[in-house]
Amino acid sequence: MAQVEVRIEKLEKESRLIIGRLHEEVDMEIDRLYNKVVDYLNSTDLKSSMTVWLDDQCPKPDRKWKHLKCAAENSIVEKLRVKLNEWEKSSAIKLKIQKQIINKFSEEVELMETHMKKIGAMLACGDSTAVVNLHRSFKHDSPVNLRSSPQSSTSKPQKDKNKLSDFVCGIGGFDKTVKKEIKPIFNKYKKETRTHLMFKATDIYLRCLIKNPQLKETVGKYIKRFSKDINKIAKMIPDLIAMDKRLMSSLESEVMETKETIHVIPENLRRCLVLQGELDLFYVYEMWQLDYRLRDLEWNEKRKLGTGSFANVYPGHLNSNGEKVEVAIKMFKDPLQTNNISELLLEDETLRELEHDNIIKYYGATILQKGSPQKTFWIMIMASCITNLKEIYLDKKSPLKEDIPCKQTKGTMEYEKAKTAMVHYVVQLCEGVSYLHGKKLVHRDLKLENILVTKNKEIKLTDVGLTKPEEDISGTFVGSPVYMAPEVHEQKSIYNRKADIYSLAMVLWEMWYGKSINDELDGKSSFERLKFLVKQNSRLHISLNHSHVMCSGRSHSISIVKNKVILYKDYLFVNQT
């Protein structure tokens, strides 16, 4: 508000100076355009096109040379008019002049953008009635027709008859100083020689036009039609600023109202989440049909395939349609409550929609009720795999243990075998990630232990509980820290599928070197070191002494070239040796 008051006071004191500077800007525009017009009339391109005449373009012979001179002038003018119109359009002459004047007005007056758009339209159309309507709109804050008066609102739009060519061609003609050159030309004018003589006459005409003292004055008239209402608009300045002041006051009131009510938003959101959880619990208990009964499942809770923060995974069997299928049974540690049921149902829905060779197969879900008082636990049933990439490349207990490419001597069979095996897994991994991204989903927790492998060496992406549509990601901190892209660590903006590509790069690095990224963080807390790197605006840098593979740059395609170059979406891995 204080700034608005200062602007009003300044404008009241300096309004005449401002108007003067605006007119100076118009005069400078006249000089600039005049020089451009002269340069164009002198240009080789114009002369080469203007001096070429066909028989049907030339005027017919006439015994009176003065009549012939007038006819020739008319033909030259029409040809020049076409060329000037083309030049004016291609050079955007009118638009550049308007922009320069409007920018100067904006710089001097410092009005709000909405006002400047209206003023720009007024200076462009040159309609006095429109200027009056504009002034009225600023005084009364009411929508009015800024372009035309009510009487003309139903009339058809008129074509612009005030082009630059109309002004320039209106002063053309052979002046008295070239009479001795012109008269012999038209006295000798015959059908057989007329194209050559029109060539000479055109050259003389252009010389006369360039030397004509009225040319600059005419250019000035052309420009001033865009600025003739500057004085009228300048008088509106106090009203414009006053309108800004009213708007600022209104905004200030709205901000105060928002401050008074904003504290209730978190509480309302919390209540909505609780209500959603209660509705989802009601749905599970009263409406949801179980995919399988507990008697369809066989597992031993003393045997675990793995354990995580939220669930334990057990090997088991599913009896379905008379067949016994090996499955992985994922039982969540916490009982169903209002604060977890919605996320579990979302994961269930997401898994049901995924069907791909490199995404873990989902059979469905059921519930287990136990304890006293009785509690309900969520169970998810998935296809069984025998190992994962972490066991294959970082541990020694995997039944499908592969050699580490980096640890083999280049050129040996072991090296080629290890590299081929890695590429076999990487291609499938990329296919699975690409499938998720194709459905506009982001995995958000790509790491070696979440990439399962079947006995047939097929890759299966799992743990998609964190997977979300891109538009639903809100910058929340999820996933494993060392695999997270910097934008995820920052939690300042919404991230997208590129965050998965960063995690994918970390996965490929670990596969190539057979090393855990955690081991490369100098013994420091991985999370604290990563936060430090993010603050330094740098991505995680990892290297070993005899590196064969590096992560460099960004690309936008997927391909495998002789098992040496891997391009996937945003990162490029290339053999250096």
DOSENU-863873 format. One record per residue: x, y, z of N, C-alpha, C in turn; residue in three letters. Coordinates in steps of 0.05 Angstrom, whole numbers, plus 5000, padded with zeros to 4 digits. Last residue first. Example, Ala and Ser with C-alpha at 12.3 -4.5 7.8 and 13.67 -1.06 7.14 Angstrom:
2
525749555142527349795143525850015157SER
526448865156524649105156526449345156ALA
END
This chain:
577
572440364566575040244559574940104532THR
567440544581569540734576572040624565GLN
560740424564563340294569565540494562ASN
555640824593557240754570559940634578VAL
549141004606551340844617553040754593PHE
545141554615546741404595548941264609LEU
538341714631541141674638542541494618TYR
532941744615534341984624537341954630ASP
531541254577530041494585531741734591LYS
537240924574534540884584533441154593TYR
542240584540540740844542538040784553LEU
548240284544545440254553544240534555ILE
553139954508551940214513549040164521VAL
554639434502556539624513555339884521LYS
551639054474551939014503553939214516ASN
550739264424553039084428553639034457LYS
546439684451548239674428550639504435VAL
539839774466542139624474543939594449ILE
535540324485536740154465539140004478SER
531040854490531940604502533140434480ILE
531541574502530741334487531741084501SER
533942064517531042034517530141794500HIS
538942264566538042204539535042154540SER
544042604602541242524599540642464570ARG
550442474635548442614619545742504620GLY
553041864656553642134646551342234629SER
556141404695553541524690554041804680CYS
560540884671560041144684557241234678MET
564540314675562040434668561740694683VAL
569340144692568740094664566240244655HIS
574240344739571540344730571340304700SER
578340244777578440124750575640114739HIS
577040534825579540584810579540474782ASN
570340804825572340614834574740644816LEU
565441294847567341194828569240994841SER
559841714852561041464861563041374839ILE
556242254873558442174856559741924867HIS
549642504871551442314884553642224865LEU
549343184847548342904849550542724861ARG
548943804881550443614865549143344868SER
547744234916546644224889548244034871ASN
548944204968551144294951550344294921GLN
544443954987544844244993547044364976LYS
545643434971543443574959543643874963VAL
549943305004550343324975548143474961LEU
547343305054549543495049549943535019PHE
543942875047542743145052544843355046LYS
547742475044546042535021544742815023LEU
549742475096551542545073549842615049ARG
545142325125546342595130548142675107GLU
544341805104542242015101543442295105PHE
549041535118548241575090546241795086SER
553941745161551041685160550141745131SER
560241515135558441715147555641615146LYS
563541185108562941115135561141315149GLY
563741355054565941425073565241375102ASP
560041135020559441395033561341455056LEU
560240644998561840864985561441134998GLU
556840305022559740265028561440495017ASP
552040445000552540525027555540505034ASN
552140184952552640474952553240574980ILE
555639574950553339724960554040014960SER
558039244891558539404915556039544924LYS
558439054841558138864862558638994889GLY
558839374796561139364814560939154836TYR
553939294770556439284755558839244773TRP
550039354810550239104795552939074781MET
550839884826551339664845551639394831GLU
549240144778551940184789552639944808TRP
543940004775545739904755548639934764LEU
541940294820541639994819543739884799VAL
542840824805544240714828544140404828MET
539340854761542240884757543840774780ALA
534440794787535340584768538340604763LEU
534241284813534441034829535440804811SER
533541604767535941644785536341384801TYR
528741414750531041374733533641414749ILE
525241584789525641294786528241244770ASP
525342124778526442034804526941734803ALA
522442164732525442184730526742104756LYS
517142164744518341904738521341924735ARG
517442714792516042544772517642294767ASN
515843144848517643014830516142824812TYR
514143774873513043524864515043404844ILE
518744054921517144064897516143784890SER
521543964967520544234962518744254938LYS
524443524983521543544991520443824987GLN
529743374976529143654982526243684993GLU
529642834962530742914988529843194996HIS
527642884911526042744931526942814959VAL
531643144884529143284886527243144906GLU
535842754885536042994901533343134905PRO
533142084887534142314872534142554890ALA
535041534928533241754922534641974906MET
538141134947537241104920535541344910TYR
539141255000541441254981540541224952VAL
533641225024535241475020537441465000PRO
528140914995530640865009532641095004SER
521441205004523541054990525941015007GLY
519141885011518741595012520941454997VAL
516742475027519342335029518742035032PHE
512542824980512942685005515542515004THR
510943094936513543164947514043034973GLY
506142874919506043134931508743224943SER
503142524867505542554883505742834893ILE
498942494832498342474860500742504879ASP
500942504781499442744789498742734819GLU
503341994776504942234778503442474789GLU
500641484819500441644795502141894798PRO
505441084857503241274855503041394828LYS
508140584898507540674871505140854871THR
508940354946509340644945508740754918LEU
507939824935506139964954506440264953GLY
510839494904509739724891507739874909VAL
514239044912514039254932513039514919ASP
517538864849515638824871515639074889THR
518838624785518838854803516738814824LEU
522238084765519638164773519838394793LYS
525937764713525737984732522838044738ILE
527637084707525837304698525737514720GLU
530436604714531836854711530137084699LYS
527336184728527936214699529436474693ASN
526236274781528236064775529036064745LYS
525937004784524836734785527036524778THR
527437544825528337384803527137104806VAL
525738234844525737944848526537794822LEU
527438794870527538684842527938384845ILE
528238994919525439014908525338914879ASN
533638974928531938774942529038784932GLU
535539414896536139134889534238934902LEU
530339904885532839824897533139524892LYS
525540404879527140204864529740154879LEU
520940684898522740544917524340324902ASP
517840954860518741104883520540944903ARG
514640874813515140654833515940774860HIS
509441224783512241244792512641044815VAL
505441184724505941114752508841154758LEU
503541214672503841464687504041404717LYS
504140764643501540794657501541044675LYS
509340824630507440834608504540864619GLY
511740714678511740994669509741034646HIS
511040154679509840324700509640614690LEU
514040014633511139954634509740124655TYR
519140174648517840314626514840264626SER
520139804688519940084695518540244673VAL
520239334655518339364677517939654685GLY
524539454620521839404609519739434631GLU
528739494656527939734641525139694629CYS
529038954671528539164691527539414677LEU
530338714623527838654635527038864656GLN
535538934616533438974596530638924608VAL
538138754662537639034659535539084638VAL
538738194655537038294676536238594672TYR
542138204610539638044610537738144631HIS
546538484629544738614608542138464607VAL
548638094663547638354674545738484654MET
550137704626548237644647546937894658ALA
554037984597551637884583549437834604THR
557938054637556738284624554038204611LYS
559437524648558337694669556837934658ALA
561437374597559137234609557837404630LYS
565637724590563437734571560937594583GLU
568937544634568037824631565537844613TYR
569837014621568437074645567337364645GLU
572837054575570136944573568537014597MET
576337694572576037414579573237314576THR
576038234564576938074542576737774547GLY
577838444630576638504604577838334582LYS
576838044685578838154667577638204640THR
571838224733573038044714575038194696GLN
569338584765571538434778572838234759LYS
565238804736567538974742569938824753CYS
561338394735562738474711565338624717PRO
561037854779560938144778562538244754ILE
557037274765559637404768559337704766ASP
551237084804552537164779555337284785GLU
547336594835549536774838550936824811LYS
542436354844543036444817545336634817LEU
541636264897541936024880542636094851PRO
545436684941543436654920543836404904SER
549136804980547336574985545336524963LYS
552237244980553436994969551536754971LYS
550337914957550637694977551837444964ASP
550338234912551638334936552038124957LEU
547837984868550138154863551638244889TYR
543737654888545337564865547937724863ILE
541337934929542637684935544537594913GLU
539338354898541238414920542738154927LYS
535738124863538238224853540338284875LEU
533037524894532837794885535637894876ASN
529536884889531737054899531137344889THR
525136604873527036454889529236644900ILE
518136804880520736814866522836694885CYS
511136734873513536674888516036694870SER
505937224869507537004857510136974873ALA
502037394928503537454904505037204894MET
497237654970498237404958499537464931ILE
496737985032496838005003498237764992MET
492738125088494537935075494337975045ILE
491838485148491538485119493638295107TRP
488338305207490938355194490538315163PHE
484638505263484538425235487138505221THR
483738255330484738455311484838335283LYS
480138155390480638075362481538305345GLN
483638275452481238295434482038245405PRO
486337725425484237805443485038065457SER
487637425360488337565384485837625401GLY
485437515291486637365313487037545337LYS
483937465224483037565249484137395272GLN
486337645162486637455183485837585209LEU
483937715094484537815120484737595141ILE
486637775026484737665046485437785073THR
487737894956488137944984486037805001ALA
491337684896489137804910489737834940GLY
495537574862493237394862490837514876TYR
499937894820498437924844495937754842TYR
506537824796503737754793502337764820LYS
511138364788510338134804507338074800ILE
513038524722511738614747510738374762ILE
514538324674516638404692515538554717ASN
510038214645511837994650513938064671ASP
504138524672506538534655508538314663HIS
499338874696499538614684501838624664GLU
495839224745498439184732498538894721LEU
491239284774491239404747493839354732GLU
492339054823490338924806490439034777ARG
495839434845496839174836494939024818LEU
492139854857494339894838495339624827THR
488939624896487739704871489839734849GLU
492739534937491239314926490039384898ASP
494240064948496239874937494839634924GLU
489240244967490440374943492540184931LEU
488639935013486739904991487740024965LEU
492940145042492939865035490939815011LEU
491340675049493740625034493840335025GLU
486740585081486440715055488840665038SER
488640355129486940195111486840325083ILE
491440665166492940515146491240375125ASN
488240935202490541085191492240915171ASN
484140605219483440825202485840965189THR
487039945213486040175228485340395208GLN
488939275218487539475202486439685221LEU
495139175254492339105247491139335231PRO
501839125229499839275244497039185236ASP
504438775192504938755221502738895238LYS
501638415137502438665150502438645180PHE
504237905100502437965122503438225136MET
504537605040505537845053503437925074LYS
506737025013504537135029505637365045ILE
508036774950509236924972506937064987ALA
506736104926506236394928507936514950VAL
505435554885507335684903506935984902GLU
499135244882501035434869502835544891VAL
495334704867496934814889499234984876LYS
488634664841491534664838492934794862GLU
483234724847484334454849487334434845GLY
482635274847481535114825482834834824ASN
487935354890486035504873485235324849SER
491535434945489835234932487635374916ASN
497935664950495235754946493735524932LEU
503235654998501835534975498935644975HIS
509236025016506735875021505635764996GLY
513836425053513336245030510836085036PRO
512337085076512736805081512336645055TYR
514237715099513537565076514237265081VAL
511638245140513238005137512337855113ASN
511538975139510338705135512538495135ALA
513939455150511039445152509939155151PHE
519439415145518439585166515439545171SER
520338705131520738995126519539155149GLY
523238075115521638245133522338535127THR
522737435081523837695086522137855105GLY
521036925085522636995062524037265066LEU
520736535144520336795131522136815107LYS
517336095186519136115163518636385149ARG
513536125223516236105233518336125211LYS
508636105197509636375206512436365218GLU
507535765140508535725167509835995176ASN
501635665100504235775105505035735134TRP
496635615053498235455071500935605075GLU
489835805037492635865040494035675059LEU
484535695040485835655014488835695015ASP
483035835090483535545086484735485058ARG
481936375084484436295097485136005092LEU
479536495017479036435046481736355058ARG
480437034971480836764979480236735009TYR
478237534963479137384940479437094946ASP
472337744998475137644999475737494973LEU
468738324983468738034980471637934979GLN
466538855024468638735008468538435007TRP
462739015062462039005033464038845016MET
464439015116461538975110461038925080GLU
469939095121468538915139465738835129TYR
471339455079472639205082471039005099VAL
467739895089467739755064468939475066TYR
469440055140466639955136466439795110PHE
474540235125474240005144471439885141LEU
473040665093474540435081474440195099ASP
470640995131469040895109470440655096LEU
475041105163472740965175470940845153GLU
478441375127479241125138476940965150GLY
475341835118475841655095476641375106GLN
475542045169472941965158473341775135LEU
481042165172479841975191477141875180VAL
481342535131482842285129481742075148LEU
478042945151477342815126478742545123CYS
480943095196478242975200477342835175ARG
485443315171485743085189483042935192ARG
483043745144484343535129484543275146LEU
481444055187479343945169480543715153ASN
486444175208484544015224482343895207GLU
488644485166489844225174487944055191PRO
484744925165485044735143486444475151ILE
484645275206482745055208483144855186VAL
488245665194488945485216487045245218HIS
485946005157487745795147488445595169ILE
482646415174481446155169483345935163THR
485746865179483846805201482746515199GLU
488346895131489946845156488146755179LYS
484047035098485346775095486946705120THR
482947555115480847345119482147065117GLU
487747795098487047785127484947575133MET
487147725043489447605057488847575087VAL
482748055033482547765028484747615043GLU
484848555045482648445061482448145058SER
488648585005489548595032487348475051GLU
485448614960487148374964488148354993LEU
483149114968481448874967483048624972SER
487549434964486049424989484349174991SER
489049334911490849254933489349244959MET
484549574886485049284882486949184905LEU
485150104900482749954908483149654907ARG
490050194875489850224904487450074914LYS
488750144821490649964833490449954863ASP
485450594818484250334815486150114826MET
489250984825487150964845485850684843ALA
492150914778493450854803491350814825ILE
488151094742489350824739490550734766LEU
487351614757485151424760486151134759ASP
492451834745491451834773489251624777PRO
492451744686494351614705493351614734ILE
489551994648488151784664489951674686MET
492952304620491152444640489652244657LYS
495151934585496752034607495052174629ALA
491051884548491551664567493251754590ILE
491552374522489052304535489452084556LYS
496752344502496052554521493452484536ASN
496351884468498151884492497352094512ILE
493651834422492051854446493751844472ASP
497251764381495852014382494152054408LYS
500151314370500751454395499151714398SER
499151104321499250914344499451064370PHE
499751534289497051424291496851224313ARG
505151634287503551784307500651684309LYS
506951314245507551234273505651374292ILE
505051604200504451314203504751234232TYR
507452094207504552074208503651784213LYS
512851944199511952054225508952034228GLY
512751824145513351604164512451694192VAL
511952344127509952144122510251904141THR
516752584140514252694151511952484149GLU
520152294108520452274137517852374151LYS
518252454056518252174065518452144095LEU
518652964039516152894053516252604064GLN
523253014010523353114038520853044053PRO
525552503969523252663975523252754004ASN
529452133959530352413964527952593972LYS
526451673951528351683973529151963980ILE
523651813905522151763929523951783954LEU
527651863866525952093873524552053900CYS
529351333864531151543872529651793881ARG
524751083845525651023872527651223882LEU
524551313793522351363812523251303841TYR
529151103769528951393773526851453794ILE
527650573766530050643781529950943788ASP
523150603732522850513760525250593777THR
525450763684523650943697523250863727ALA
528550303671529850563676528050753692LYS
524249933664526549883683527950143690PHE
521450163623520250163650522350093672MET
525050053582524650333590523250353617LEU
524649503578527249623584526849903594HIS
519249453564520249323588522849443597THR
518849753514517549853539518549713564ARG
520449643463522549723483521349793510THR
516049513432518449333431520449393454GLU
512449923441511749653450514249473452LYS
516050503464514650353444514150073455LYS
518451123482516950893492515350753470TYR
521151573473522051343458520451093465LYS
518651913509518451983481519251743463ASN
520151683557517351643548516951743520PHE
525651833558524751553561521951503550ILE
525752383553526752223531525851933533PRO
523352523605522052583579523152423556LYS
526852363646524352223642523252273614ILE
531152703647531652413645529152263636GLU
528953203653530653153630531352863626LYS
526253143702524753173677526453113653LYS
528253113752528852883734527352913708VAL
526453543781529353513777530053293757THR
521053493790521953663768524853623762LYS
519752793806519853073812521053223788ASP
515152283799517552393787517652693793PHE
512551993861512252133835514952233825GLY
509451913926511251843904510752013879GLY
506251953969507852193963509652143939ILE
503551473976501951713972503551963965GLY
507051083989506351103961504751353955CYS
507151164045509551204029508851254000VAL
501851054063503151314069505451364050PHE
500950544043499050764037500351034041ASP
504950244067505050294038503250514030SER
503250204120505650374114505750444084LEU
496050244122498550104121500850294114LYS
490650374133492850554140495450394142ASN
486250064129487050214105489450394110LYS
484249464153486149684159487049814133ASP
477349334143480149274137481849514143LYS
472549304196473649424172476549354168GLN
467548854216470148964220471349074194PRO
460749094210462748904203465549024208LYS
456849304268457949334241460149144236SER
455249294319454149084302455249104273THR
457749714344458349444354457249234335SER
457050244335458450094315458949804322SER
454350434379453050464353454450294332GLN
457750354422455350184420454150204392PRO
464650364398462250494410459850314406SER
469949904413468150054395465850174410SER
473449694452474249704424472549884406ARG
471349644502473649824498474449864469LEU
465549624532466649554506468949744500ASN
466449494602465349644580466749554554VAL
465449314668466249214642464849374620PRO
467549784718465449634705466349544677SER
470250134751470849854754468649684740ASP
469950684743467650544755467950244759HIS
474750864723473351024744471250854759LYS
476050494684477850534707476550674730PHE
471950564648472250304661474050334685SER
472851084629470351034645470650774660ARG
477450994599477551174623475151124641HIS
475250674559477350574576477450734602LEU
471851024533470750784547472750664567ASN
475651374512473651474532472551244547VAL
478251024477479751144499477851254521VAL
474150914441475150704458476750804481ALA
473751404417471451304432472351084451THR
478551424389478051614411475751524429SER
482750924369479851004369479251174394ASP
487550644359487250934353484451024352GLY
489250124368486950174351486450464343CYS
493850174400493950034375491650104357ALA
492350434445494350564429494550424402LEU
488650044464487750314457489750454438MET
491849604476489849574456488849854446ALA
494949824517496249734492494249714470GLY
491149884556492350124544493650054518ILE
490149354568487949524558489149764544LYS
495149194587493949054564491749224551LYS
495849524631497549564608496449424583MET
492049324667491649594655493349624630HIS
494448824678491748834666491249104653THR
499348964702499348844676496548854663GLU
499549624732499149334733498749224705MET
504750114715501950024720501849724722LEU
509150474709509150244727506350154735GLU
510350914677508050934695507850704715VAL
515050794649514651054661512551054683GLU
514250264631516650334647516350594662GLU
509650314601509650144625511950214643SER
511450644560509250734577509250574603PHE
515250304537516150564548514050664567LYS
511949894520514049834540515050094553ASN
508950174481507650064505509650004527ILE
512950284443511550504456510150404482ILE
514549764429516449954439515150174455GLN
509749534409511049424433513049614445LYS
508749854364506849854387508249754412GLN
513249714334512849994342510950004366ILE
512449164326514849264340514549544350LYS
507749154296507849034323510149134339LEU
509249414248507149524265507349424294LYS
513349064228513849354234511749464254ILE
514648534215512948594239513348884248ALA
517148384170518848514190517248584215SER
512948184140515148004147516848124169SER
509748654134508648414148510948234157LYS
513049004106511849084132510848844148GLU
514048704060516248774078515148844106TRP
508948674037510348434044512548484064GLU
508049224029506249074047507548814056ASN
512049343992512149464019510349314039LEU
510249043948512848983961513049103989LYS
505449303936505449013942508048943958VAL
507249813924505449773947505449483955ARG
510249753878511649823903509849773927LEU
506049653842508149443847509649493873LYS
503350133845502049883852503949663858GLU
507450493827506350513854504950253863VAL
508150333773510350303793509350313821ILE
503150473753504050193752506350143772SER
503151023761501050853773501950563774ASN
507451183729507551233758505551043772GLU
505451053678507750913689508050943719ALA
501451433674500751143673503050973685ALA
504451903675502551853696501751553698CYS
507351833627508851853652506951793676LYS
503351853589504851603593506351593619LEU
501952383593499952173599501351913605HIS
506852593575505952653603503752453612LYS
507352433522509152313542508252363571TRP
502552253478503152463497504852343520LYS
501851763453503251973439504152203458ARG
503251163488501551393485503151623472ASP
503250453500504450693489502350913486PRO
500750183563500750193534502050453524LYS
505049983618502850143606503050143576PRO
506749293635507549563625505149713614CYS
505148793644505248973667505849263659GLN
505648503597502948563606502848743631ASP
511348463594509848623575507048703585ASP
514548543659513448373637511848553619LEU
520348783691517648833680516948643658TRP
524348923744523748713725520848743717VAL
525049273785525849363758525449143737THR
523349033832521849263822522549323793MET
527248653843524448563838522848783825SER
531848953849531948733830529048633823SER
530349313889530849413862530849183842LYS
529848963934527549113924527949203895LEU
535048753938532748573935530348723923ASP
538249203947538549053922536148883917THR
535349783978536249503979536349373951SER
533050273983535750253970536749973967ASN
528550164011528250273984530850263968LEU
530949994059529449804043529149904014TYR
533250474077534950244072533550034054ASP
528550774084530550854064532350624057VAL
526150474126524750504100526750584078VAL
529850544167529250274157527950284129LYS
529651084175532150974166531650694155ASN
524251114194525051264169527651134158TYR
524550824242523050714219523750854193LEU
527851174272528650894267527150784243ARG
524951654273527651644261528451354254ASP
520351464300520051574273522751564259ILE
522451324349521351114333521051214304GLU
523651824368525851644363524951404345MET
518552024375520352154356522651964348ASP
516751684416515451684390517251804369VAL
520151864457520351584448519051554420GLU
518152374464520952334455521352054444GLU
513152254485513352374458516152344447HIS
514952054535513451884516513551984488LEU
517152504557518852284550517552084531ARG
512452814563514652914546516452684538GLY
509752514601508552554574510652634555ILE
513252584644512752314633511652334605ILE
512953124653515553014645515152734632LEU
507653154670508453294646511053174635ARG
507852834718506152754695506952884669SER
510452894766512052864742510452794717GLU
506852934808508953134805510253134778LYS
503552494801502352764802504452974798GLU
507352084806505952134780504752404779LEU
508752104860510752144839509452224812LYS
503851984885505152244890507152304868GLU
503051454865501151664860502451944863ILE
507551194887507251214858505251434851ARG
506551234942508951364931508651394901VAL
501950904944501751194951504151344940GLU
504250414931502150534914501950824919VAL
507550324975508750364948506750494929GLN
503950245015505650485017506850534989ALA
501649765000500050005000501750255000MET
END
